[in-house]
Amino acid sequence: MLELGHSPYEIAELEGVTPWSVYRWKEMYLTEGSDGLSSKPHPGSSPKLPKEDLAALADLAGAGPQAHGFETDRWTLDRIRAVIKTEFGVSVSRTTAWRYMQRIDWSCQKPQRRARERDEAAVEEWLTETVPAIEKKHD
C-alpha cells in the first residue's frame, strides 16, 4: 500500500493499527524484505528456578525467616524473593515467588491477631463458666 502511494496514516486507519506500526513494518520490509513481515514465534519466559531447586527452596522456607536474618518469624513474598536472590542468585517477581510457594505446597496464611495483654486463664474461665451461665439464663 505504501508503494501504491498511500500514507502511513491511511494504512493505519484501514488496518486498525497505529501509524507507528506501519512505520515499523516499513522499516522491517526495507531491512529484511518480505521475510521481515512474517510472524515470528515468541520464545516466552522460562522458569527462573529449575524444578530441582524447588526442593531446596522448600527446605530454606522450612527453616523460617529468622534463619535467614529476618527479625520476625513471618514469611512475606518480598522475604521469599530475597532468599531466592541470595541463595540462587535469581531475581523473581512477587507473582513468581508466589507461584514457587504454591508449587512447594505452601499457602497464604494470615497470623491470628491477639492482644498483648490477653490473659489465657481469664479467657478459659469466660468460656467454661461465664458463657454457659449466660446460656442457661436464656433457656
C-alpha positions as CSV (number, residue, x, y, z in Angstrom):
1,M,0.0,0.0,0.0
2,L,2.9,2.3,0.7
3,E,4.3,1.5,-2.8
4,L,0.9,2.5,-4.2
5,G,1.2,5.9,-2.6
6,H,-1.0,5.5,0.5
7,S,0.2,7.4,3.6
8,P,1.1,5.5,6.8
9,Y,-1.9,7.2,8.4
10,E,-4.3,6.0,5.7
11,I,-2.9,2.4,6.0
12,A,-3.1,2.6,9.8
13,E,-6.7,3.6,9.7
14,L,-7.6,0.8,7.2
15,E,-5.7,-1.9,9.1
16,G,-6.9,-0.7,12.6
17,V,-3.4,-0.1,13.9
18,T,-1.3,2.9,14.9
19,P,0.8,4.8,12.3
20,W,3.8,3.8,14.4
21,S,3.1,0.1,13.5
22,V,3.0,1.0,9.8
23,Y,6.4,2.8,10.1
24,R,7.8,-0.2,11.9
25,W,6.5,-2.6,9.2
26,K,8.1,-0.4,6.6
27,E,11.4,-0.5,8.3
28,M,11.3,-4.3,8.7
29,Y,10.4,-4.6,5.0
30,L,13.3,-2.3,3.9
31,T,15.9,-4.2,6.1
32,E,14.7,-7.8,5.8
33,G,12.4,-7.9,2.8
34,S,9.1,-9.8,2.9
35,D,10.6,-12.2,5.4
36,G,10.8,-9.3,7.9
37,L,7.0,-9.1,7.9
38,S,6.3,-12.7,8.7
39,S,5.2,-13.8,12.2
40,K,8.0,-14.9,14.5
41,P,7.3,-17.2,17.4
42,H,7.8,-15.6,20.7
43,P,10.1,-17.6,22.9
44,G,8.2,-16.9,26.1
45,S,9.6,-16.9,29.5
46,S,11.3,-19.8,31.1
47,P,11.2,-20.7,34.7
48,K,13.8,-18.9,36.7
49,L,14.5,-21.9,39.0
50,P,14.9,-25.4,37.8
51,K,12.5,-27.9,39.4
52,E,15.4,-29.4,41.3
53,D,15.8,-26.2,43.2
54,L,12.2,-26.1,44.4
55,A,13.1,-28.8,47.0
56,A,16.0,-26.7,48.2
57,L,13.6,-23.7,48.4
58,A,11.2,-25.7,50.5
59,D,14.0,-26.6,52.9
60,L,15.1,-22.9,53.1
61,A,11.5,-21.8,53.7
62,G,11.0,-24.5,56.3
63,A,13.9,-23.1,58.3
64,G,11.9,-20.0,58.9
65,P,12.6,-16.3,58.1
66,Q,14.8,-15.8,61.2
67,A,17.2,-18.4,60.0
68,H,17.8,-16.1,57.0
69,G,18.4,-12.9,59.1
70,F,14.9,-11.5,59.3
71,E,13.7,-10.0,62.6
72,T,10.3,-11.7,62.8
73,D,9.2,-15.2,62.1
74,R,6.7,-14.4,59.3
75,W,7.3,-15.1,55.7
76,T,6.3,-12.5,53.1
77,L,6.7,-12.7,49.4
78,D,9.4,-10.0,49.5
79,R,11.3,-12.1,52.0
80,I,10.9,-15.2,49.8
81,R,12.2,-13.2,46.9
82,A,15.2,-12.0,48.9
83,V,16.1,-15.6,49.9
84,I,15.8,-16.7,46.3
85,K,18.1,-13.9,45.2
86,T,20.6,-14.7,48.0
87,E,20.6,-18.5,47.7
88,F,20.1,-19.0,44.0
89,G,21.3,-15.7,42.5
90,V,18.0,-15.2,40.7
91,S,15.7,-12.1,40.8
92,V,12.0,-13.0,40.6
93,S,8.8,-11.1,40.7
94,R,6.3,-11.3,43.6
95,T,4.0,-13.3,41.4
96,T,6.7,-15.8,40.5
97,A,7.7,-16.1,44.2
98,W,4.0,-16.8,45.0
99,R,3.9,-19.5,42.3
100,Y,7.0,-21.2,43.6
101,M,5.5,-21.3,47.1
102,Q,2.3,-22.8,45.7
103,R,4.4,-25.5,43.9
104,I,6.0,-26.5,47.2
105,D,2.5,-26.6,48.8
106,W,2.8,-23.5,50.9
107,S,-0.3,-21.4,51.3
108,C,-1.1,-17.8,52.2
109,Q,-2.0,-17.5,55.9
110,K,-2.7,-14.5,58.0
111,P,-1.4,-14.7,61.6
112,Q,-4.1,-14.5,64.3
113,R,-4.2,-11.2,65.9
114,R,-4.3,-11.3,69.7
115,A,-4.0,-8.6,72.2
116,R,-0.6,-8.5,74.0
117,E,-2.4,-8.2,77.3
118,R,-4.5,-11.3,76.7
119,D,-4.9,-13.4,79.8
120,E,-5.4,-17.0,78.6
121,A,-6.6,-18.1,82.0
122,A,-9.3,-15.4,82.0
123,V,-10.4,-16.4,78.5
124,E,-10.7,-20.0,79.5
125,E,-12.7,-19.1,82.6
126,W,-15.0,-17.0,80.5
127,L,-15.6,-19.8,78.0
128,T,-16.1,-22.6,80.6
129,E,-18.0,-20.7,83.3
130,T,-19.5,-17.4,82.2
131,V,-20.7,-18.3,78.7
132,P,-22.6,-21.5,80.0
133,A,-24.2,-19.4,82.8
134,I,-25.4,-16.8,80.3
135,E,-26.7,-19.6,78.0
136,K,-28.7,-21.2,80.9
137,K,-30.4,-17.8,81.7
138,H,-31.6,-17.7,78.1
139,D,-33.1,-21.2,78.1
